[in-house]
């Protein structure tokens, strides 16, 4: 790589902890990545509410694009942007932003699922949307605005998820990209449109929801003002899968008919790629979801509270003046005794930030378990509990698809945690293959290349990934101890 003829695609990749502008260099056979600009991200607390600092993120995006323009110049052929799901901004008739976008962990969604179910039954919402129930979903954020008689909702002319809002600022085009739209629980996959009737029953004005476009849509060139501010030309902006997991799954070097993907980070998103959504009573009972993917696919998956548990332990210890890097924390967990107390990662108490060890200790006491006695034990509890949740989800995926899925592909930053990778193999009894770590940015780049005619299919893009990166394999050591731990876990896990 590095030849002057390489094409350069810029991936703007925003996560819950940090954002990046990354250059993907593609020579037609292999791809590599170079980070151009990284910047922090996280909630901003104001008067008891949590928001995203969207204008600072916008400033950092433009700064990253400017640095890329200096480094790569005319080799840059495309720009794509992806972010986390569910959060959004509302625009007035003059296209101005109505307030700061809320953070999905804000407490305003407390009790909003129940408020929605009083107007539209839970089963009907699932039948219309096929989406997993979580209080952070856009639907319940909007319900909070309805219940509080929000003046911003009354004044809104346009709803845009976070990546769609930023793409509007980049290009001037107001559209909703398919993969991010499906995360809202406001989209009907059967009609391929917003669930207008359901939204109106809930008191949410469906007029604010606009055109939906597929991943790989060329939105247009950079606005002249942005091109001038960054030093870029009128480079085309492509909507990849603007939901970061949608982009990540596009980069998994897997056989989609015989593999489970697991995007491991703050959240663990674990599922399979299907051609049509599965919406039935079992899906509703298991609280799995159908999110949009690339190439006319859906991602049948479960959103799992992932390494957030570990991240919040680290932040708690940092506040106490005890800083540990992630490598040190993995070593501490590896040294702790196996098969200690367990938690249910999906318990709602673990969703908000702060005091994670206090909450883990309380869960253990409430369930008749001796709480962890050391930092390593807290971490081991979190990681083993995650691995056992992976087993539960894998078994449900087998059942729902009628297959025996043999391999779990772990991608994302969490793939670097080799202790969790091995625990996942042992707990599920399946081969685990890890990599690439940078799946989201790679998927973003590959969808751009596909949109601009430099690749012919998602399958070809996955072959490029396979040639470009070394993958690591973990084989399971199945033991009776894991079966016993799983039986304990099932008793703790809410139905």
N, C-alpha and C positions, 0 to 999 in steps of 0.2 A: 504494500500500500504506500501511498504518498506520492505517486506519480502525478505530474501536473495535469494529466488527462482525467484523473479521478473526478467524479461528480460529487458535489458536497450538498447534502441536505441538512438543514438546521432543524433540530427537534427541540422545541420548548416543552419541558417536562416539569410540571408543577406537582409536588407531593405535599402531604400534610405537614412535613417537617422542613422541607427545603425545596427550592426550585433551581432549575438548571437550563442553560442553553448549551446544547451539545451538537457538535458537527459529526454527521455520519458520512464517511468517505467511502464511496462505492466505485469499484473498478469493473463491474460487470460480473465478477466471480466471487469476490469477498467484500466484506464490509468491516470497517472498524470505526471506533468512536473516539472523539477527543472532546473533553469538557472545555468549554470556552468561558463559561461564567456560572458560578454557583452562588446562591443567596439564601438566607434563612426564610422560613415561613412558619406560621403558627398563629394561634388565636390571640386576639387583642381584647382584653376585658375592659368594658366601659359600663359603669353603673349597673353591674350585676349581669351584663349580657356579654356574649362572646361573638366577635366579628372577625372577618378576614380583612387585612390591610390591603385592599385591592389596588389602590393607587400606587402604593410602594411596590407591589408585585409588577404592576405595569411599567413603572420606572426601571425596575431591574430587568424586565424582559427587553426593553428598548436598549438598555446598556449592554446586555449580552449580544443583541443583534448588531450593535455598533462595533463591538470587539470582533465579532465574526466577520463583519465587512472588512475590517482592517486586515484580518488574517487571511481570508480566502477570496475576497473580491468577487470577480466575475465567475468563479467556479461554483458559486452558490446558485443552485437551480430550483430550490424549493424550501418552503418553511411549513412546519406542521406543529400543532400545539395540542397537548393533552393535559388533563388534570384529574383530580379525584372526582367522585360522583356526588350527586344529589344537591349540592349547593347552587345558588342562583342569584341573579340580580334582576331587578325590575326597572324598566325604562319608562319615562313619561313620553307624552306625544312628541316632545321636542328631542327625544333620544337621550335626554339627560338621565343619569343614574339616580334612582330614588333610594337614598340611604346606603349605608355600608352593607354588603352581603353578610348575613349571619353565618356563623360557624356551625357545622352539623352537631357539635356537642353542646350547643347552647340549651339551657334548661326549658326554653319556651315550649318544646315539644312534649314535656311531661304531660301525661294524660290525654294527649291529642289523638292517639290511636282510638281510645275509648270514645272520644267525642265524634270521631269519624264514623265509628261503628254504630252510633246511635242514629245516624242519618242514612248510612249505607252499610248493610251487614258485611262482616269480615269476608264471608265466603263469596259475596258478590264482587267485592273489591278484587279478590284474587282471580275470580273468573274473568273479570274485565282486563286485568293487567298481567297476571302470572308472576308477580314480583313478591319476593320475601318481605315479611312484615318486620320492619325496624322503625323505632320511633324517630330516627334521624332522617328517614326518607323525605323527599321533597313534599310529598302529599301532606305529611303531618306538619311540616314547616308552614305550608300554605294554610292548613287548618288553623294553626296558631294565629295567623294573620286574620282569618275569618272570625275566630272566636274573640279576638281583641278589637275587632272592628278597625283594623289598621287603615289609616288614611293613605299609606303607600299602596296598598292593594287596590283601594278605590280609585287612585289616580293612575294606576299602571296601564300602559298601552301595550307593552311587550314583555314577555317572560323569556329570559335566556339563562341557561345553565352557565356556570363560570367559564368553561372554555368557549362557549358560543358568544358570551359577552366580550371576552378578550379578542376573539376572532372578528367581532364587529368593530372593535377599536382598531384592529389591524387593517381591515379591508373595507369597512363601511357596509358590509352585508349582514343582515339580520336573519339567520337561519338556525335551526336546531339540528345538530348531527345525531344520527340514529342511535349510536351506542350510548351516548350520554343521556339522550331522551328516555331510554328504557330504564335508567336507574331511578327515575323520578317517582315511579308507581302512578304516573298520570298517563301512560301510553298503553294503547290497546294493540298487542301484537297480531291479533287476528284481523283487524281492519287496517293495520299499518298507519294509524293516525292517533291523535290524542283521544283519550277516553272522554269525549265531550259531555255525554249525558251523565256519566258518573260525577264528573267535576261539577256540573251545574247542581246536581242533587246535594253536593257537599257545600254549596255556596261559593265555590271557586269560579271566578269568571273565565270561561274557556276561550273567550275572545282574545285573551292575551297570548295564547299559544299559537305559534306560526308554523311556517313551512319546515318540514323535516327532510334532511338530505342524507344520502348514504355515505359511509366511510369511503374516502378516496375522491370526494367531490373537490374540484378546484374552485375555491371560493372567489378567486380573483387576485389581482396584483395588490401588493402593499399600497395603502393610501399614499398619496404624494407627500403628505406631511410626515408620515412615519418613515418613508423612504429617505426624506431629507434629514430627519432627526438622527437616523441610524447610519447614513452613508451607504445604504443599500440601494440598488435599483428597484424597479417595479417587479420584484421577484414574486412569483405566484405563491399564494398561501393555500395549502391543501388541508382539508379536514381529514386527519387520519381516523382511527377510532379515537375520538377526543376523550373518551373515558380511558384512563390510564390502563386499567386491566384489559380492556378491549385491545389496545395496542400491544400490551405484553403478551396476550395469548396468541396474537398473530405471529409472534416471533418464536413460539415454542417449537423446537425441532422434533415434532412428535408424529406418530401415526394417529390421526384423530379418531380412528375407529377402535383403538385399543389402549388408550392412555387417558389418564387424569392429569390435569394441570393444577398446579398450586402456586399462585402468585403470592410470595411470602414477603411481608413487610409489616407496617403498622397494622394492617389487616391481612389476614390469610384468606384468599379467595380461591376456592377449590371446586373444580367442576370438570365438565366435559363439553366438547363442541358438538352441537346438534344442528340439523337443518331446519327443524320446526320446533317451536316451543312446546313443552310438555305442561299442560294445565289440567290437573285432575285432583281427586281427593287426597291421594298420597302426597303429592307435591305440597298441597295446602297443609296437611298434617305435619310434614317434615319441615315446613317453612323454608323450602328451597326457592330458587329464583330463576327467571329466564331473562338474561340481559343480552343486549344486541352485540353481535360480533362483526367481523370483517368477512366479506365474500358471501353475503346472504346467509350467515349462520347466526345461531343464538348460543349464548354461553349458559348452559344449565349448571348452576353453581350454588354454593353456600358461602355467605359472608361470615367469617369467623373473626372474633376479636383476637388478633394475632400478636405480633411482638410489641404491641402497645403495652401489654402487661409488663414486659421487661423494660421498655422505654420509661414507663412511669416509675418503676422501682429505681431506675438510675437517676431520674430527675429528683425523686424524693431524697435519695442519698446525697446528691449534689447540693441540695438546699441545706443539708446538714453538714456540708463541708467535706464530704467523703466522695471524691470523684473516681469512678472506675470506667475505663473504656470497655467497649463491647467484647473485645478479645479477653480481657481480664474477667469479665462477667461470665463468659462461656466456660472459662477454666474453673471458676468458682462453682458453677453448676455441675460440671463434670466430676468434680471431687466430692460433691454432696452425695449422701446415700440415695440409692435408687428406690423407687416405689414407696415414697413417703405420702404425705397428704396430697389430695387432689382438689381441684376447683373446677367449676363449670365456667369456661371462658365467656359464654354467652350470657351469664347473669348480669342483669342491668346495672348492678352496683359497680361493675368494672368499667362502665362506659365513660363517666366524667373523669377529668384529670385530677391528680393529687392523691396523696395518701394511699398508694396502692398496697403497701404491705399491711396497713391497718385493715383494709378491706379483705385482703386474702386471709388475714388472721381471723377476722370476724366470720368469714364464710366457713372456715375450718371449725371454729368453735360451734357454730350453729348446726353443723352437720356431724358433730360428735367426733371430730378428728383432732389430734394433737397438732397445733399450728407449727409451721417451720421455725427452727431454732437458730438459723444463721442466714446470712445473705445468700450463700450458695444454695441453701435449702429452699428459700423463697423462689429463686430462679429455677431450680430443678422442678419444683411444684408447677410453675407456670409452663415450662417446656414439656414435661410429661403429660400434663393436662391437654395441652395443644395437640400433642401427638395422638392422644386417645380420641380427641374430637375428630382428627383427620380419619381415624379408623371408622368412626360412626358415619361420617360423610361418605367415605369410599364405599361402605356397605350399602348406603342408600342409593348411590349412583349406580352400582351394580344392579340393584333391584329395579330402579326406574328405567334403566336402558335395556334390561334383560341380557346383560353381558357380564363377563368376568374380566374386569379391566386390570391388566397385569402390571402396569408401570405407572408410577407417579413422577411427573416432571416438575421439579421445584425451580422456579425462576424468581428473579428479583433479589433485592439486597439480603433477604433472609436466607437465601441459598448459601451464603457464606458461613452460616452458623452450622458447622458440620456436626455438632452434637445434636441439634434438632433434626438435621437430615437423617442421621442414623436412628434416632428415636422414632422418626416417622416411618422408616423402613421396618423397624422391629414391631412397632405398634400395629401397622397395617398389614404386615406380612407380605409386602409387595416390594419389587425393585424400585428404588428411588434413583432418578437421574437428575443431577443438578446442573443448572446453567441454561442460558446465559444469565449472569447477574443483571446486566443492563437490558433486560428484555423490553421494557416499556419504550425506551428511546429507540431501540432497534426496530421494534414493530412500527413505531411512528415513521421512521426512515423508510422502511420497506413498503409501507402503504403509500408514501409519497412517490417512491420509485415506480410502484405499480400504477398509480394515477397518471404519471407522466410518461408511461410506456416503456420504462427501462426494465420492467419485469412483466412476465405474462400471467402469473398466478401467485396466490398465497403459498401454494406448495413449492413453487420455485424459490420464493423468498425464504422458506424454511430450509431448503437445501443450501442456500447461501449462508444461513446461520450455522448450519452443521459444518460447513467447510471452514468457517471463520473462527470458531471458538472451540476450546477443549471442554468437554463435558466430564463430569465425575459420576461414578455409579456406586451406590450403596446397596448391598444385598441384605435381606432380613435375616436375623437370628431369631427364629420363632421360639419362644419359651412359654412354659406354663405360667410364669410370673406375669407376663403381659396379659394373658387371658384373665388371670385373677384381678389384675389392676383394671382391666376393661369392665369386669363385672362390678367392681366398686364404683367405677366412673359412671356407669349407666344408672346406678342408684342415686347418684348426685345430680345427674343431668336433668334439667326440666324436660317434661314430655313435650 
